[in-house]
């Protein structure tokens, strides 16, 4: 993700969190790189059609929950 877009994403998340709101984006690609960017930006909820892939990704982020 280009840095300018990453900054915009983090800004959206920061503004929402400042208002006590959670962030979820719909229709994001089922892709490890996208999930990584969203998690790193602080997005609260991940939307996915590939639930098994998302589960593997999330478990790899929190190995103690295996």
C-alpha positions as CSV (number, residue, x, y, z in Angstrom):
1,X,0.0,0.0,0.0
2,X,1.4,3.4,-0.9
3,X,2.4,5.4,2.2
4,X,-0.1,8.2,1.4
5,X,-3.0,5.7,1.4
6,X,-1.6,4.0,4.6
7,X,-1.6,7.4,6.3
8,X,-5.2,8.0,5.2
9,X,-6.3,4.6,6.5
10,X,-4.6,5.3,9.9
11,X,-6.3,8.7,10.0
12,X,-9.7,7.2,9.4
13,X,-9.2,4.7,12.2
14,X,-7.8,7.4,14.6
15,X,-10.8,9.7,14.0
16,X,-13.3,6.8,14.5
17,X,-11.6,5.6,17.7
18,X,-11.5,9.2,19.0
19,X,-15.3,9.2,18.7
20,X,-15.5,5.8,20.4
21,X,-16.4,4.0,17.2
22,X,-15.1,0.7,15.8
23,X,-13.9,0.4,12.2
24,X,-14.8,-2.2,9.7
25,X,-14.4,-2.0,5.9
26,X,-16.6,-4.0,3.6
27,X,-15.6,-5.6,0.3
28,X,-11.9,-5.7,1.1
29,X,-9.8,-8.3,-0.9
30,X,-9.2,-11.7,0.8
31,X,-5.5,-11.2,0.9
32,X,-2.8,-11.5,3.6
33,X,-1.2,-8.2,2.7
34,X,-4.5,-6.4,2.9
35,X,-5.3,-8.0,6.3
36,X,-1.9,-7.1,7.5
37,X,-2.4,-3.4,6.6
38,X,-5.8,-3.3,8.2
39,X,-4.6,-4.9,11.4
40,X,-1.5,-2.6,11.5
41,X,-3.8,0.4,11.1
42,X,-5.9,-0.6,14.0
43,X,-9.0,-1.7,12.1
44,X,-11.3,-3.4,14.7
45,X,-13.2,-5.9,12.5
46,X,-12.0,-7.7,9.4
47,X,-14.5,-8.7,6.7
48,X,-13.7,-11.7,4.6
49,X,-15.3,-14.4,2.4
50,X,-12.3,-16.6,3.0
51,X,-13.0,-17.4,6.6
52,X,-10.5,-20.3,6.8
53,X,-7.8,-18.1,5.4
54,X,-8.6,-15.2,7.7
55,X,-8.6,-17.7,10.7
56,X,-5.2,-18.9,9.7
57,X,-3.9,-15.3,9.4
58,X,-5.4,-14.3,12.8
59,X,-4.1,-17.4,14.5
60,X,-0.6,-16.7,13.1
61,X,-0.8,-13.2,14.7
62,X,-1.8,-14.7,18.1
63,X,0.0,-18.0,18.4
64,X,-1.0,-18.4,22.1
65,X,-4.6,-18.8,21.0
66,X,-4.0,-21.9,19.0
